[in-house]
Amino acid sequence: MMLLRLVAVPSLVFLVFFRADISAAQEQNNRTPDPTQQLHALFDEEWQYELRTSPESATALGDNRYNDRLSDYSAEFHRKDLDETRKFLARFEAVPTTGLSQADRLSRELMIRNLREQIEGAQFKSWEMSVSQNGGPQIELPDLITITPFNTAKDYEDYIARLKQIPRVFDQVTSNLQQGMKDRLMPARFLLEKVAPQADDVASKTGENSPFFDPLKKFPEGISSADQDRLRKEALTVINDRIIPAYKRFAEFMRNDYAPHGRTEPGIWALPDGDKRYRFAVRRMTTTDLTPDQIHEIGLKELHQTEAEMLAVAKKFGFNDLASFNQHIKNDRKLYATSGQQLLDLYAKYVHEMEPELPKYFGHLPKAKLAAIPMAPAREKNAVPADYTPGTADGSRPGHINVNEYDPEHRLLLNVEAIAYHEGIPGHHLQISLAQEMTGLPEFRKYAGYTAFVEGWALYSERLAHEMGRYQDPYSEYGRLENEMWRDIRLVIDTGVHSKHWSRDQMVEYFHKYTAMDEPNIQTEVDRYIAWPGQALAYKLGQLEILQLRQEARQKLGDKFNIRAFHDEVLSNGALPLNVLHEQVENWISTQLSK
């Protein structure tokens, strides 16, 4: 009996402590989130922060919670935003990778990469030189109409509340630009001289002629006559008493105080730390470590290859050199548009005819619809021939090809077909819509905008359309090759102006030497490269990477290669940095080989 007691007591003590250890461990587990749950919660927190602080982006994505707001553009906001970015970075880096799925590890790596890049880029204070002929509140604010819902009285009330904040936006942007002058962060003077006329144009349209009044000219059913009258009256008051004076003040500031101090050299090298700025822009836009010199050489090589393809087409028309064929194109009035409506109809026609061909080349297709619409008049004079605005993931707004109808009689028709495929299908609309409709990815992945991937895919789509049997008109095929040459030239002249100190005249002359592009397009293109360093490099470099991966897959897989499966793989993770895309596709190739 005694022995049993002596044995039993220590056993009881052990049992008590054992249970205590279990309870402590359970309590610790309750306090320590699972890494996967922790990561997903942090993804959502960061995403909600992005939507909250960029209400215009939220509207574009179909999230209408902030439709009554405009972003805070103040320098103080940018300082606070940088602090928040640093905090998010530290928290994401602290999430352990043990136990995370491969997909979650990739998402974590991409988020960390994005946050580090934002922090690095903040040193250049881009908000202090945020206005050009291509961007700024003077042209971006009217364009908000195209992404704003107008279905209920509440939608209109939110819209008017947003309009009331326009003077505040102009004041904040003006303050930033004034600081930029002090810091010697100035865009090119001749580009800034285009901004005041843009603002004047909007300010000159008063009352019901204002672009801001357009949504109130016709109301949907269900909004009472009394509400319609109330909303129209309030909108007109805001337009006449707040918006037009704000535009006039901004135009005067640009004309008299800001543009005269713009830099005289077109290249970004002329800014403080200009070479460092350009290197960062190149790395951010291309997601590569290529130097400007390396990119310049790639451009020259690609240019001569495309030139040979163009010459082959020219000879089919009876011309033995590109110069004489290009001159023939420039002089033939039948090759120019006759109206803006003709351009709009052509874009719609080409994407409509492409739709039934897609299932032969893609296993997954988006649900989102696509429409060709006129580009907002406030920006068309200095804009590209067409661009794309994504629709919403829920289908409430289709994707838009925004067609530039300005000065149609001077716009060649040759490259309309290629641009339709680039901006629409199988280009931007297909790729971006598929990404938005994906499940199982954090929101930031669905809307990732790595330029080299997004624009590289769109340029790849122009060539893919040729392989799909499009461009039956030989002039359209020449236009496609002109688009290839256009993107080859970008590698040469973007690095030329920003790294090799080229003049604007050199840039224009390079286009004249190698293309038959119409003059409005050439002029807006070179000015765009000057205003947006590095962005134009992304198209060709992204396309070359996709073509290289396709060739590698075809060679390694042989009879196992399937073009539909390849395309689905490239698009299966949304937009990616090029090095990450390379790794993902090579892993896919290995998996296919093992089957």
C-alpha positions in Angstrom: 0.0 0.0 0.0 2.7 2.4 1.0 4.7 1.7 -2.1 1.6 2.2 -4.2 1.1 5.6 -2.6 4.7 6.6 -3.2 4.4 5.6 -6.8 1.1 7.2 -7.3 2.0 10.6 -6.0 4.8 11.4 -8.5 2.5 10.0 -11.3 -0.2 12.5 -10.3 2.3 15.4 -10.2 3.5 14.4 -13.6 0.0 14.3 -15.0 -0.8 17.7 -13.6 2.3 19.2 -15.2 1.7 17.3 -18.5 -1.9 18.8 -18.7 -0.5 22.2 -17.8 2.0 22.0 -20.7 -0.8 21.0 -23.1 -2.9 24.0 -22.0 0.0 26.3 -22.3 0.8 25.1 -25.8 -2.9 25.4 -26.8 -3.0 29.0 -25.4 0.2 29.8 -27.3 -1.2 28.4 -30.5 -4.3 30.5 -30.0 -2.2 33.6 -29.6 0.1 32.8 -32.6 -1.8 33.0 -35.9 -1.2 30.3 -38.5 1.3 31.9 -41.1 -1.2 31.3 -43.9 -4.0 33.1 -42.1 -1.6 35.8 -40.9 -0.4 36.4 -44.5 -3.9 36.5 -46.0 -5.2 38.9 -43.4 -2.2 41.1 -44.0 -2.8 41.0 -47.8 -6.4 42.1 -47.2 -5.3 44.9 -44.8 -2.8 46.3 -47.2 -5.3 46.1 -50.1 -8.0 47.9 -48.2 -5.4 50.6 -47.4 -4.7 51.0 -51.2 -8.4 51.3 -52.0 -9.1 53.7 -49.2 -6.2 56.0 -50.1 -6.8 55.8 -53.9 -10.6 56.2 -54.2 -10.3 56.7 -58.0 -8.6 53.3 -58.3 -11.4 51.7 -56.2 -14.0 53.2 -58.5 -12.1 51.8 -61.6 -12.1 48.4 -60.0 -15.9 48.5 -59.3 -15.6 49.2 -55.5 -18.0 52.1 -55.0 -17.5 52.7 -51.3 -15.3 55.8 -52.0 -17.0 57.2 -55.0 -17.6 60.5 -53.1 -13.9 61.1 -52.6 -10.8 62.1 -54.5 -7.3 61.2 -53.4 -5.2 63.3 -51.1 -2.3 64.6 -53.3 -0.6 66.6 -50.6 3.1 66.3 -49.7 2.1 65.4 -46.2 0.1 62.5 -47.5 3.1 61.2 -49.5 5.2 61.4 -46.3 2.6 59.4 -44.3 2.1 56.9 -47.1 5.9 56.2 -47.2 5.7 55.5 -43.4 2.8 53.2 -43.9 4.7 51.4 -46.7 7.7 50.8 -44.5 5.4 49.4 -41.8 3.7 47.1 -44.2 7.1 45.9 -45.5 8.3 45.1 -42.0 5.2 43.1 -41.2 5.3 41.1 -44.5 9.0 40.3 -43.9 8.1 39.1 -40.4 5.6 36.5 -41.7 7.4 33.1 -41.6 7.5 31.1 -44.8 7.4 27.7 -43.1 4.1 26.1 -43.8 3.1 28.5 -46.6 2.0 27.0 -50.0 4.1 27.7 -53.0 1.5 30.1 -54.3 1.5 32.0 -51.0 5.3 32.2 -50.9 5.2 33.7 -54.3 2.6 36.3 -53.4 4.6 37.2 -50.3 7.7 37.7 -52.4 5.9 39.8 -54.9 4.4 42.0 -52.2 7.8 42.5 -50.6 9.3 43.3 -53.9 6.5 45.9 -54.6 6.9 47.6 -51.3 10.6 47.8 -51.5 10.3 49.3 -54.9 7.9 51.9 -53.7 10.2 52.9 -50.9 13.2 53.1 -53.2 11.2 55.2 -55.7 10.1 57.7 -53.1 13.5 59.3 -53.0 12.8 60.8 -56.5 9.7 62.7 -55.3 7.7 62.0 -58.5 4.7 63.9 -57.0 6.7 67.1 -57.3 6.7 66.8 -61.2 3.4 65.0 -61.7 2.0 67.1 -64.6 2.6 66.8 -68.3 0.7 66.8 -71.6 -0.1 63.2 -70.9 -1.0 63.3 -67.2 -2.3 65.5 -64.5 -5.7 66.6 -63.1 -6.4 68.8 -66.0 -7.0 65.8 -68.2 -7.5 62.9 -65.8 -10.4 64.4 -63.8 -12.9 64.6 -66.8 -11.9 61.0 -67.7 -13.3 59.7 -64.3 -16.8 59.8 -65.9 -16.0 56.8 -68.0 -15.4 54.6 -64.9 -18.1 56.0 -62.6 -21.5 54.3 -62.2 -24.6 56.4 -62.8 -27.5 54.1 -61.9 -29.1 55.7 -58.8 -29.5 59.1 -57.2 -26.8 58.1 -54.7 -24.4 57.6 -57.6 -25.0 61.1 -58.7 -24.8 62.5 -55.2 -21.4 60.8 -54.8 -20.3 62.2 -58.1 -21.2 65.7 -57.2 -19.4 65.3 -53.8 -16.3 64.3 -55.8 -16.7 67.3 -58.0 -16.6 69.6 -55.0 -13.1 68.4 -54.2 -11.6 69.3 -57.5 -10.3 72.7 -56.3 -8.6 71.0 -53.4 -6.8 68.6 -55.8 -5.6 71.5 -58.0 -4.4 73.4 -54.9 -2.4 70.4 -53.6 -0.9 69.6 -57.0 0.1 73.2 -57.5 1.8 73.3 -54.1 3.7 70.1 -55.0 4.8 71.6 -58.3 6.0 74.8 -56.6 8.2 72.7 -54.3 9.4 70.8 -57.4 10.6 74.1 -58.8 12.6 74.7 -55.7 14.1 71.2 -55.9 14.9 71.6 -59.6 12.5 68.8 -60.5 11.0 70.1 -63.7 9.5 68.4 -66.8 10.5 69.7 -70.2 9.4 73.2 -70.9 7.9 72.6 -74.4 5.7 69.8 -72.9 4.5 72.0 -70.0 3.5 74.6 -72.6 0.8 72.2 -73.8 -0.8 71.9 -70.3 -2.3 75.4 -70.0 -4.3 75.1 -73.3 -5.6 71.7 -72.0 -6.9 73.4 -68.8 -8.2 76.4 -70.8 -10.2 74.0 -73.1 -12.0 72.5 -70.1 -12.6 75.9 -68.5 -14.0 77.3 -71.7 -16.9 74.8 -71.6 -19.3 76.3 -69.1 -22.6 75.2 -67.7 -24.2 72.3 -69.5 -21.4 72.3 -72.1 -18.9 71.2 -69.5 -17.6 67.6 -69.8 -18.4 67.3 -66.1 -22.1 67.8 -66.8 -22.3 65.0 -69.4 -23.6 62.3 -67.0 -26.5 64.6 -66.0 -27.8 65.1 -69.5 -29.7 61.9 -69.4 -30.7 60.0 -66.3 -31.6 56.3 -66.0 -35.1 55.2 -65.2 -36.0 55.2 -61.5 -34.7 58.6 -60.6 -37.6 61.0 -60.0 -38.0 64.3 -61.9 -37.5 66.2 -58.7 -34.2 64.5 -58.0 -33.1 65.1 -61.5 -33.8 68.8 -61.3 -32.1 69.0 -57.9 -29.0 67.1 -59.1 -28.7 69.2 -62.3 -28.9 72.4 -60.4 -26.3 71.4 -57.8 -23.9 70.1 -60.5 -24.2 73.3 -62.4 -23.5 75.4 -59.3 -20.4 73.3 -58.6 -19.2 73.5 -62.2 -19.6 77.2 -62.5 -18.6 78.3 -59.0 -15.8 75.8 -58.2 -14.5 73.8 -61.1 -14.2 76.4 -63.8 -12.4 78.9 -61.5 -10.0 76.1 -60.4 -9.2 75.2 -64.0 -8.6 78.9 -64.8 -6.3 79.3 -61.8 -4.3 76.2 -62.8 -4.0 77.3 -66.4 -2.7 80.7 -65.3 -0.2 79.1 -62.9 1.0 76.7 -65.6 1.3 79.5 -68.2 2.9 82.2 -66.2 4.6 80.6 -63.2 5.5 77.0 -64.0 6.0 76.2 -67.7 8.6 79.1 -68.2 10.9 77.3 -65.6 10.7 73.9 -67.3 13.9 72.2 -68.2 15.3 73.0 -71.6 16.7 69.5 -72.2 14.3 66.7 -73.1 16.2 63.9 -71.4 15.7 63.0 -67.7 19.5 63.0 -67.4 19.3 66.8 -67.0 17.5 66.4 -63.6 19.3 66.0 -60.3 20.6 62.4 -60.1 19.2 62.0 -63.6 21.1 58.9 -64.6 20.1 57.2 -61.3 16.5 58.2 -61.9 16.6 56.7 -65.4 18.2 53.4 -64.2 15.4 53.1 -61.6 12.7 53.8 -64.2 14.2 51.2 -66.5 14.4 48.6 -63.8 10.8 49.3 -62.6 9.3 49.4 -66.1 11.1 46.4 -67.6 11.5 44.3 -64.4 15.0 43.5 -65.7 18.6 44.5 -64.8 19.4 45.5 -68.4 21.4 48.7 -68.7 20.3 51.5 -71.1 23.3 50.6 -73.4 22.3 47.0 -73.5 18.7 47.9 -74.3 19.8 50.4 -77.0 21.8 47.6 -78.7 18.8 45.2 -78.5 16.7 47.9 -80.2 19.2 48.3 -83.1 19.3 44.5 -83.6 15.5 44.1 -83.6 15.0 47.1 -85.8 17.1 45.7 -88.6 15.3 42.3 -88.4 11.9 44.0 -88.7 13.2 46.2 -91.5 13.9 43.1 -93.5 10.4 41.8 -93.0 8.9 45.2 -94.0 11.0 45.2 -97.2 9.7 41.9 -98.2 6.1 43.3 -98.0 7.1 46.4 -99.8 8.5 44.4 -102.7 5.1 42.6 -103.1 3.7 46.1 -103.9 6.5 46.7 -106.5 8.8 48.9 -104.3 12.5 48.0 -103.9 13.1 50.1 -100.9 11.2 51.2 -97.8 11.7 54.9 -98.3 9.8 55.0 -101.6 7.1 52.7 -100.2 6.7 54.7 -97.1 6.4 57.9 -99.2 3.8 56.2 -101.3 1.8 55.4 -98.2 2.1 58.9 -96.9 0.8 60.3 -100.2 -2.1 57.9 -100.7 -5.2 59.6 -99.3 -7.1 56.3 -99.5 -5.0 55.0 -96.7 -6.1 57.7 -94.2 -9.3 57.8 -92.1 -12.2 60.0 -93.3 -13.9 60.3 -89.9 -13.7 59.5 -86.3 -16.7 57.2 -86.7 -14.8 55.2 -89.3 -12.0 54.6 -86.8 -14.4 53.6 -84.1 -16.2 51.2 -86.4 -12.9 49.6 -87.5 -11.8 48.9 -84.0 -15.1 47.3 -83.1 -15.1 45.3 -86.3 -11.6 43.8 -85.8 -12.2 42.6 -82.2 -15.6 41.2 -83.2 -14.1 39.2 -85.9 -11.3 37.9 -83.6 -13.7 36.5 -81.0 -14.5 33.2 -82.7 -10.8 32.5 -83.2 -9.8 32.6 -79.6 -10.8 29.1 -78.5 -8.3 27.7 -80.9 -5.4 29.3 -79.0 -6.7 29.7 -75.4 -8.2 27.2 -73.0 -9.5 29.9 -70.7 -11.4 33.0 -71.9 -12.7 35.9 -69.8 -16.3 36.5 -69.2 -16.0 40.3 -69.3 -17.4 42.1 -72.4 -15.4 44.6 -74.5 -16.6 47.8 -76.2 -15.0 50.4 -78.4 -15.8 54.0 -77.3 -14.6 57.5 -78.2 -11.7 58.7 -76.2 -12.5 61.6 -73.8 -12.0 64.8 -75.7 -10.0 66.4 -72.9 -7.0 64.2 -73.6 -7.3 63.0 -77.3 -5.2 65.8 -78.9 -2.0 64.6 -77.2 -2.9 60.9 -76.7 -2.1 57.7 -78.5 -4.3 56.3 -81.3 -6.2 54.1 -78.8 -5.8 52.7 -75.3 -7.6 50.4 -72.9 -9.5 50.9 -69.7 -10.3 47.6 -67.8 -13.8 46.7 -67.0 -14.9 45.5 -63.5 -14.6 42.0 -62.3 -18.3 41.7 -61.7 -19.1 42.6 -65.3 -21.0 45.8 -64.3 -18.8 47.8 -66.7 -17.2 46.3 -69.8 -13.6 46.9 -70.8 -13.2 49.9 -73.1 -11.0 50.4 -76.1 -10.8 54.2 -76.1 -10.5 55.3 -79.7 -8.8 58.6 -80.5 -11.0 60.4 -83.0 -9.0 63.7 -83.1 -8.0 64.9 -86.6 -8.9 61.6 -88.3 -8.0 62.9 -91.8 -4.3 62.8 -90.8 -4.5 59.3 -89.2 -3.3 56.3 -91.3 -5.5 53.2 -91.2 -2.6 50.8 -91.6 -2.0 49.9 -87.9 -5.6 50.1 -86.7 -6.1 46.3 -86.9 -2.9 45.6 -85.0 -3.8 48.1 -82.3 -7.3 46.6 -82.0 -5.7 43.3 -81.1 -3.2 44.9 -78.8 -5.7 46.9 -76.8 -8.6 44.4 -77.1 -8.3 40.7 -77.8 -6.2 38.7 -77.5 -4.2 41.6 -75.9 -5.0 43.8 -72.9 -8.7 42.9 -72.5 -8.1 39.2 -72.5 -5.1 39.2 -70.2 -6.3 41.8 -67.7 -9.9 40.4 -67.6 -8.6 36.8 -67.0 -6.4 38.1 -64.1 -9.3 40.0 -62.5 -11.6 36.9 -62.7 -9.1 34.6 -61.0 -9.9 32.9 -57.7 -7.5 31.9 -55.0 -5.1 34.9 -55.5 -4.8 37.9 -53.3 -6.4 41.0 -54.8 -3.1 42.8 -55.4 -2.1 39.9 -57.7 -5.3 40.1 -59.7 -4.7 43.8 -60.5 -0.9 43.7 -60.8 0.4 46.1 -63.4 4.0 45.0 -64.2 4.3 47.0 -67.4 6.8 44.6 -69.2 4.3 41.7 -68.8 1.1 43.6 -69.5 2.5 45.5 -72.6 4.7 42.6 -73.6 1.7 40.4 -73.8 -0.2 42.9 -75.8 2.6 43.3 -78.3 2.9 39.5 -78.5 -0.8 39.4 -79.3 -0.2 41.6 -82.4 2.2 39.0 -83.8 0.0 36.1 -82.5 -2.9 37.5 -84.6 -0.7 37.2 -87.7 -0.2 33.5 -86.8 -4.0 33.2 -86.3 -4.5 34.2 -90.0 -5.5 37.8 -89.5 -4.2 40.9 -91.5 -5.7 39.7 -94.7 -5.2 43.1 -96.2 -1.4 43.4 -97.1 -1.5 47.1 -96.0 -2.7 45.9 -92.5 0.2 43.4 -92.5 2.6 46.2 -93.2 0.9 48.2 -90.5 1.5 45.3 -88.1 5.2 45.4 -89.0 5.2 49.1 -88.6 4.0 48.6 -85.1 6.9 46.1 -84.5 9.3 48.7 -85.9 7.6 51.4 -83.7 8.4 49.3 -80.6 11.9 48.5 -81.8 12.5 52.2 -82.3 11.3 52.9 -78.7 14.3 50.9 -77.4 16.7 53.1 -79.4 15.2 56.5 -78.9 14.0 56.2 -75.2 17.5 55.3 -74.2 18.8 57.8 -76.8 17.1 60.8 -75.2 17.3 59.8 -71.5 20.8 58.3 -71.5 22.7 59.4 -74.6 21.5 63.0 -74.6 19.6 62.9 -77.9 17.5 65.9 -79.0 13.8 65.8 -79.8 14.6 66.4 -83.5 16.8 63.2 -83.5 13.9 61.2 -82.1 11.5 62.5 -84.7 13.9 61.9 -87.5 14.4 58.3 -86.5 10.7 57.7 -86.9 10.7 59.4 -90.3 13.7 57.3 -91.4 12.2 53.9 -90.6 8.4 54.2 -90.7 5.5 55.6 -92.6 3.8 56.6 -89.3 1.5 59.6 -89.6 2.8 62.9 -88.2 0.3 63.3 -85.3 1.3 59.9 -84.0 5.0 60.6 -84.3 4.7 63.9 -82.5 2.7 62.5 -79.6 4.9 59.4 -79.3 8.2 61.3 -78.9 6.6 63.6 -76.4 5.3 60.7 -74.5 8.7 59.1 -74.2 10.1 62.4 -72.9 7.4 62.7 -70.3 7.4 59.1 -69.2 11.0 57.8 -69.1 11.4 54.0 -69.5 7.8 53.1 -70.0 8.2 52.6 -73.7 10.9 50.0 -73.2 8.6 47.5 -71.6 6.7 46.5 -74.8 9.4 44.9 -76.8 11.4 43.5 -73.9 8.2 41.8 -72.6 7.3 40.4 -76.0 10.8 39.1 -76.6 10.7 37.2 -73.2 7.3 35.6 -74.1 8.6 34.6 -77.5 11.8 33.2 -76.1 9.8 31.1 -73.5 7.5 29.8 -76.3 10.4 28.8 -78.4 12.0 27.0 -75.4 8.8 25.2 -74.6 8.3 24.1 -78.2 11.9 22.8 -78.5 11.9 20.9 -75.2 8.3 19.5 -75.4 8.3 18.6 -79.1 5.0 16.8 -79.8 3.9 17.5 -76.3 3.8 21.3 -77.0 0.3 22.8 -77.1 -0.1 26.4 -77.8 -3.4 26.7 -75.8 -1.7 25.1 -72.8 1.3 27.5 -73.2 -0.9 30.6 -73.3 -3.0 29.4 -70.3 0.2 28.9 -68.3 1.6 32.3 -69.2 -1.6 34.0 -68.1 -2.4 31.7 -65.1 -0.8 33.8 -62.5 -1.8 37.3 -63.6 0.9 39.8 -64.5 4.4 38.9 -63.2 7.9 40.3 -63.3 9.7 38.8 -66.3 12.2 36.9 -64.2 9.4 35.3 -62.2 7.4 34.5 -65.4 10.5 32.8 -66.7 10.9 30.6 -63.7 7.1 29.8 -63.6 7.1 28.7 -67.3 10.3 26.6 -67.0 8.7 24.8 -64.0 5.7 24.1 -66.2 7.9 22.8 -69.0 9.5 20.4 -66.5 6.1 19.2 -65.3 4.9 18.6 -68.8 8.0 16.6 -69.6 7.5 14.3 -66.6 3.9 13.4 -67.6 
